[in-house]
Amino acid sequence: MQTNGSRSRIVRCNALKIAVYAGGALTCMLLMAIIGYIFYRGVPFVTAEFLTTQSSYVHDTIGILPNILNTLYIVLVAMVIAVPLGVCAAVYLNEYATNHRFTRLVGFAVETLTGIPSVIFGLVGMLFFIQFIGFQAGVLAGGLTLVVMVLPTIISNTLESLKTVPYAYREGALALGSGKWHMVRTVVIPNAIDGIVTGCILAIGRIVGESAALLYTAGFGLILNSFMTALQSSSATLTVALYVYATERGELNVAFGIATILMALTLTLNITASLSAAKLGERGNRS
């Protein structure tokens, strides 16, 4: 027979299970509601002309091709610098660093950078890259600011992935005559590639969705520029353009159209990160 204590435990367990399922369902419902409303408002305004032209006061048309290209430019500049720095920093911390005090200091710095609001990154980036160094507001200043923002993401994911590689792999490679760097390059990094790729994709997602930092460093320009011109001229990304059209121009339909594109990009990047991590993890397990 069940005692009163066992009955109360069963009731509490069932209540907790219901609360967990309810919280999960509520989260999914909120996500679907946000995505559905954005797509409902934005999809009718996403046309070929909207995506492939620039805004024109003469013809009274609105196009976001410059903003799409500026977003790609920002991603390119930031990732070309952040990926080598982040991966090399993580490899050094996990494979070479012997000073534990220094390692803890770097770990504390990475965690602190993760928690700093992006608007502060933008303010510091404007003061340092634009006012102190002398860059113009544009893709270069914005990209360098975002390098500092996404470094913690790349370092953290790479570190966690490197720690999952069994030490037996390292010992086996060294026992066969490999040097330290050869072992890291041919054994450790290939087996940790899933976390590295995941960190890079998540970093791209943060860059694509960033606006506060770029308001100070990249500018509000909506004109179509080449890559070299955009480096040193005001260039609004998709998120900055959304802010401009929604708050300064009152073009809410255009803002929802841009939001639809951003939402689709975000979903694509997150799904890609999950699939890439799973596929690369399976490949690493087979090897």
C-alpha positions as a printed Julia matrix, in Angstrom:
287×3 Matrix{Float64}:
  0.0    0.0     0.0
  1.07   3.56   -0.66
  1.73   5.67    2.38
  0.82   9.31    2.7
  4.46  10.26    2.15
  4.73   8.28   -1.09
  1.44   9.75   -2.34
  2.64  13.3    -1.64
  5.91  12.6    -3.47
  4.0   11.3    -6.49
  1.75  14.36   -6.47
  4.78  16.69   -6.26
  6.55  14.83   -9.07
  3.48  14.99  -11.29
  2.99  18.7   -10.51
  6.65  19.38  -11.32
  6.37  17.41  -14.55
  3.28  19.39  -15.57
  5.05  22.67  -14.75
  8.08  21.67  -16.84
  5.95  20.68  -19.83
  3.87  23.84  -19.46
  6.99  26.01  -19.41
  8.36  24.28  -22.49
  5.06  24.61  -24.32
  4.77  28.29  -23.39
  8.29  28.95  -24.68
  7.51  27.24  -27.99
  4.22  29.12  -28.3
  5.93  32.47  -27.69
  8.58  31.67  -30.31
  5.99  30.6   -32.86
  3.86  33.68  -32.13
  6.8   36.05  -32.65
  7.96  34.32  -35.83
  4.41  34.06  -37.17
  3.6   37.72  -36.55
  6.85  38.94  -38.12
  6.34  36.77  -41.18
  2.69  37.8   -41.41
  3.61  41.49  -41.43
  6.83  41.26  -43.42
  6.5   38.58  -46.11
  4.12  40.61  -48.35
  6.77  43.34  -48.67
  9.73  41.06  -49.43
  9.93  41.26  -53.22
 12.71  40.9   -55.76
 12.85  44.67  -56.2
 13.04  45.13  -52.44
 16.02  42.77  -52.21
 17.98  43.78  -55.32
 17.77  47.6   -55.46
 18.72  50.58  -53.34
 16.44  53.28  -52.02
 15.74  56.13  -54.42
 14.13  59.45  -53.56
 13.71  60.21  -57.26
 11.67  57.09  -58.01
 10.19  56.89  -54.49
 11.32  53.28  -54.05
 12.93  51.43  -51.16
 15.54  48.71  -51.58
 17.84  47.05  -49.09
 20.58  45.67  -51.34
 23.18  48.07  -49.8
 22.23  46.87  -46.33
 22.52  43.21  -47.3
 25.97  43.82  -48.77
 27.06  45.87  -45.75
 26.01  43.0   -43.49
 28.11  40.59  -45.57
 31.04  43.01  -45.45
 30.8   43.27  -41.67
 30.66  39.49  -41.3
 33.68  39.07  -43.58
 35.84  41.64  -41.78
 34.92  40.42  -38.3
 35.28  36.7   -38.96
 38.55  36.95  -40.89
 40.1   38.5   -37.79
 38.12  36.83  -34.98
 38.34  33.19  -36.08
 42.17  32.89  -36.16
 42.5   34.9   -32.94
 39.81  32.95  -31.11
 40.94  29.49  -32.2
 44.62  30.23  -31.54
 43.8   31.67  -28.1
 41.76  28.59  -27.19
 44.47  26.21  -28.43
 47.11  28.06  -26.43
 45.02  28.08  -23.25
 44.16  24.38  -23.48
 47.35  22.9   -24.92
 50.29  25.16  -24.1
 49.53  27.43  -21.13
 51.23  26.31  -17.91
 50.61  29.4   -15.81
 47.27  28.61  -14.19
 46.93  32.11  -12.78
 47.21  33.57  -16.28
 44.73  30.99  -17.59
 42.19  31.88  -14.91
 42.7   35.59  -15.67
 42.01  35.04  -19.37
 38.96  32.91  -18.53
 37.65  35.68  -16.29
 38.21  38.23  -19.07
 36.33  36.05  -21.57
 33.37  35.63  -19.2
 33.33  39.36  -18.46
 33.36  40.27  -22.15
 30.42  37.92  -22.7
 28.3   39.8   -20.19
 29.07  43.36  -21.31
 26.12  45.05  -23.1
 26.7   45.58  -26.8
 26.0   49.31  -26.57
 29.1   49.66  -24.4
 31.15  47.87  -27.05
 29.82  50.4   -29.54
 30.73  53.35  -27.34
 34.26  52.05  -26.7
 34.66  51.18  -30.39
 33.65  54.7   -31.41
 36.06  56.28  -28.91
 38.98  54.01  -29.81
 38.69  53.18  -33.52
 37.07  56.41  -34.74
 38.21  59.18  -32.4
 41.57  57.82  -31.2
 42.87  55.91  -34.26
 41.08  58.1   -36.79
 39.01  55.62  -38.8
 35.83  56.85  -40.43
 32.52  55.35  -39.36
 32.06  52.36  -41.63
 32.54  48.64  -42.1
 36.13  48.63  -40.83
 35.4   50.3   -37.51
 32.21  48.29  -37.06
 33.92  45.02  -37.95
 36.8   45.6   -35.54
 34.32  46.39  -32.78
 32.44  43.19  -33.47
 35.7   41.23  -33.35
 35.94  42.05  -29.66
 32.29  41.1   -29.18
 32.41  37.66  -30.81
 35.86  36.57  -29.57
 34.43  35.19  -26.29
 31.92  33.06  -28.23
 34.6   31.54  -30.45
 37.07  31.04  -27.59
 34.5   29.44  -25.27
 33.13  27.0   -27.87
 36.61  26.07  -29.06
 37.85  25.52  -25.51
 34.93  23.28  -24.61
 35.43  21.28  -27.8
 39.17  20.88  -27.2
 38.51  19.6   -23.69
 36.32  16.81  -25.07
 39.22  15.32  -27.07
 40.53  12.34  -25.03
 44.07  12.73  -23.73
 44.79   9.23  -25.03
 44.74  10.69  -28.54
 47.41  13.2   -27.57
 49.54  10.6   -25.81
 49.26   8.22  -28.74
 50.35  10.87  -31.24
 53.3   11.92  -29.07
 54.3    8.3   -28.56
 54.42   7.82  -32.33
 56.93  10.67  -32.63
 54.74  13.67  -33.35
 55.83  17.05  -32.11
 53.56  19.18  -29.97
 52.31  21.39  -32.81
 51.99  18.45  -35.21
 49.89  16.61  -32.64
 47.64  19.64  -32.11
 47.27  20.28  -35.83
 46.61  16.71  -36.97
 44.9   15.11  -33.97
 43.38  17.62  -31.56
 41.92  20.25  -33.89
 40.32  17.75  -36.35
 38.57  16.02  -33.44
 37.39  19.37  -32.05
 36.23  20.82  -35.35
 32.54  20.44  -34.46
 32.78  22.92  -31.58
 34.93  25.29  -33.6
 32.45  25.39  -36.49
 29.52  25.76  -34.1
 31.21  28.7   -32.37
 31.9   30.38  -35.7
 28.31  29.99  -36.87
 26.96  31.34  -33.58
 29.38  34.27  -33.86
 28.05  35.03  -37.36
 24.53  34.94  -35.94
 25.45  37.51  -33.33
 27.09  39.74  -35.93
 24.04  39.58  -38.21
 21.7   40.48  -35.35
 23.82  43.24  -33.82
 22.66  46.83  -34.01
 23.57  48.82  -30.88
 27.33  48.62  -31.39
 27.04  49.38  -35.11
 24.97  52.5   -34.55
 28.12  54.1   -33.1
 30.74  52.58  -35.39
 29.31  51.61  -38.8
 26.93  54.51  -39.38
 23.52  54.96  -41.0
 24.45  55.14  -44.69
 21.92  53.52  -47.05
 23.9   54.08  -50.26
 25.3   51.21  -52.31
 29.1   51.08  -51.94
 31.83  48.72  -53.01
 33.71  46.8   -50.33
 36.72  49.13  -50.3
 34.53  52.23  -50.19
 32.31  50.81  -47.44
 35.34  50.24  -45.19
 35.67  53.99  -44.57
 32.17  55.32  -45.27
 28.91  55.23  -43.36
 27.3   51.85  -44.08
 24.12  50.6   -42.4
 23.64  46.87  -41.93
 20.23  45.21  -41.99
 19.67  45.73  -38.26
 20.67  49.39  -38.4
 18.46  49.9   -41.47
 15.56  48.35  -39.56
 16.11  50.87  -36.77
 16.3   53.78  -39.23
 13.17  52.84  -41.16
 11.15  52.03  -38.03
 12.05  54.98  -35.79
 13.25  57.82  -37.99
 11.21  57.34  -41.15
  8.13  55.6   -39.77
  8.24  52.93  -42.49
  6.98  50.05  -40.37
  6.2   47.87  -43.37
  9.8   48.14  -44.55
 10.99  47.43  -41.0
  8.9   44.25  -40.86
 10.25  43.21  -44.25
 13.81  43.57  -42.97
 12.84  41.77  -39.76
 11.53  38.87  -41.85
 14.88  38.56  -43.62
 16.77  38.77  -40.31
 14.53  36.16  -38.73
 15.03  33.82  -41.67
 18.81  34.33  -41.46
 18.81  33.7   -37.71
 16.78  30.5   -38.04
 19.01  29.31  -40.88
 22.19  29.96  -38.89
 20.9   28.21  -35.77
 19.7   25.19  -37.72
 23.0   25.08  -39.6
 24.93  25.22  -36.33
 22.94  22.32  -34.87
 23.22  20.16  -37.99
 26.92  20.94  -38.47
 27.74  20.09  -34.86
 25.83  16.8   -35.08
 27.34  15.78  -38.43
 30.9   16.76  -37.53
 30.52  15.05  -34.14
 29.44  11.8   -35.85
 32.38  12.05  -38.27
 34.78  12.6   -35.38
 33.37   9.58  -33.53
 33.77   7.37  -36.63
 37.37   8.48  -37.11
